[in-house]
């Protein structure tokens, strides 16, 4: 597929979605071994770090992953990257009050991750995409004005 055809398809997909205007775009790249190293520190630091960045639902999911010996470092890297990209998609006024733990990444391991937070306006839609290859994970967030909002 040519690049121009790919761009055209993306523009058509956005036009047909629930989004009317793109308000912001955020992209974040994470080196997963850095997160793994942070998580291997003392348990006190681990608890402090995860409480600062994870929503309570994510924190509970990460705790259950640790108990079952699942790969919680990749889960936390996904949450981190999505929230960093989300932060970058926001206006400066909203960035000043942004707290990672106030946002919940719903099923960040699925093919269609989403974010939820009390700070989301009913006139906003967020489109999230996550990919990883080897030691790197990338998240992209498009923040748009909903077509259903009064303009």
C-alpha positions as CSV (number, residue, x, y, z in Angstrom):
1,X,0.0,0.0,0.0
2,X,1.4,3.4,-0.9
3,X,1.8,6.1,1.7
4,X,-0.7,8.4,0.0
5,X,-3.3,5.6,0.0
6,X,-2.6,4.9,3.7
7,X,-3.0,8.5,4.6
8,X,-6.2,8.7,2.7
9,X,-7.6,5.7,4.4
10,X,-6.6,7.2,7.8
11,X,-8.4,10.5,7.0
12,X,-11.5,8.6,5.9
13,X,-11.5,6.5,9.1
14,X,-11.2,9.6,11.3
15,X,-13.9,11.4,9.3
16,X,-16.3,8.4,9.7
17,X,-15.6,8.0,13.4
18,X,-17.2,10.0,16.2
19,X,-14.6,12.7,15.9
20,X,-15.3,16.1,14.3
21,X,-12.1,18.0,15.0
22,X,-8.7,16.9,16.1
23,X,-7.8,18.9,19.2
24,X,-4.5,17.2,20.1
25,X,-2.0,14.5,19.3
26,X,0.4,12.8,21.7
27,X,3.0,10.2,21.1
28,X,5.3,8.5,23.6
29,X,8.1,5.9,23.2
30,X,9.2,3.8,26.2
31,X,12.3,1.7,26.6
32,X,10.8,-1.2,28.6
33,X,14.0,-2.3,30.3
34,X,14.0,1.2,32.0
35,X,10.6,0.4,33.5
36,X,11.8,-3.1,34.5
37,X,14.8,-1.5,36.3
38,X,12.6,1.0,38.1
39,X,10.3,-1.9,39.3
40,X,13.2,-3.9,40.5
41,X,14.1,-1.4,43.2
42,X,13.2,-1.7,46.8
43,X,9.5,-2.7,47.5
44,X,8.9,0.7,49.2
45,X,10.0,2.5,46.0
46,X,7.9,0.2,43.8
47,X,4.7,0.9,45.9
48,X,5.3,4.6,45.8
49,X,6.0,4.7,42.1
50,X,3.0,2.6,41.1
51,X,0.6,4.4,43.4
52,X,1.8,7.7,41.8
53,X,1.1,6.6,38.2
54,X,-1.6,3.9,38.3
55,X,-5.3,4.3,38.7
56,X,-6.6,2.2,41.5
57,X,-8.1,-0.4,39.0
58,X,-4.7,-0.6,37.2
59,X,-2.9,-0.9,40.6
60,X,-5.1,-3.9,41.5
61,X,-4.5,-5.5,38.1
62,X,-0.7,-5.0,38.4
63,X,-0.8,-6.5,41.9
64,X,-2.6,-9.6,40.7
65,X,-0.1,-9.9,37.8
66,X,2.8,-9.8,40.3
67,X,1.2,-12.6,42.4
68,X,0.6,-14.7,39.3
69,X,4.1,-13.9,38.0
70,X,2.8,-12.3,34.8
71,X,4.8,-9.7,33.0
72,X,3.7,-6.7,35.0
73,X,6.6,-4.5,33.8
74,X,5.1,-4.5,30.2
75,X,1.7,-3.7,31.7
76,X,3.0,-0.7,33.6
77,X,5.1,0.4,30.6
78,X,1.8,0.4,28.5
79,X,0.0,2.4,31.2
80,X,2.9,4.9,31.5
81,X,3.2,5.3,27.7
82,X,-0.5,5.8,27.1
83,X,-0.8,8.4,29.9
84,X,2.3,10.2,28.6
85,X,0.8,10.4,25.1
86,X,-2.5,11.5,26.6
87,X,-0.8,14.2,28.6
88,X,0.9,15.5,25.4
89,X,-2.5,15.6,23.6
90,X,-4.0,18.0,26.2
91,X,-4.0,21.8,26.2
92,X,-1.5,23.5,28.5
93,X,-4.2,24.5,30.9
94,X,-5.2,20.9,31.5
95,X,-1.6,19.6,31.6
96,X,-1.0,21.7,34.7
97,X,-3.5,19.7,36.7
98,X,-2.9,16.3,35.1
99,X,-2.3,13.4,37.4
100,X,-1.5,10.0,35.9
101,X,-3.4,8.1,38.7
102,X,-6.7,9.9,37.7
103,X,-6.7,8.2,34.3
104,X,-7.6,4.5,33.8
105,X,-6.2,2.7,30.7
106,X,-8.9,0.2,30.0
107,X,-7.4,-3.1,28.8
108,X,-4.1,-1.6,27.6
109,X,-3.0,-5.0,26.4
110,X,-5.9,-5.4,23.9
111,X,-6.0,-4.5,20.3
112,X,-8.1,-1.4,21.1
113,X,-7.0,0.2,24.4
114,X,-9.0,3.1,25.7
115,X,-8.6,5.7,28.5
116,X,-11.2,6.9,31.0
117,X,-11.0,9.7,33.5
118,X,-13.2,12.1,35.3
119,X,-11.5,15.0,33.6
120,X,-12.8,13.9,30.2
121,X,-15.4,16.2,28.7
122,X,-18.5,14.6,27.2
123,X,-17.5,16.6,24.1
124,X,-14.2,14.7,23.8
125,X,-13.2,11.4,22.3
126,X,-9.8,9.8,22.7
127,X,-8.3,7.3,20.2
128,X,-5.4,5.2,21.5
129,X,-3.0,3.0,19.7
130,X,-0.2,1.0,21.3
131,X,2.5,-1.1,19.6
132,X,5.7,-2.7,20.9
133,X,8.7,-4.4,19.3
134,X,11.3,-6.0,21.4
135,X,12.4,-3.5,24.1
136,X,10.4,-0.5,22.8
137,X,6.8,0.4,23.3
138,X,5.0,3.2,21.5
139,X,1.6,4.8,22.3
140,X,-0.2,7.4,20.3
141,X,-3.3,9.3,21.5
142,X,-5.6,11.5,19.3
143,X,-7.9,13.8,21.3
144,X,-10.8,15.0,19.3
145,X,-14.0,17.0,19.6
146,X,-17.0,14.6,19.4
147,X,-19.3,15.0,16.4
148,X,-22.2,14.8,18.9
149,X,-21.0,18.0,20.7
150,X,-22.7,21.3,20.1
151,X,-20.3,23.4,18.1
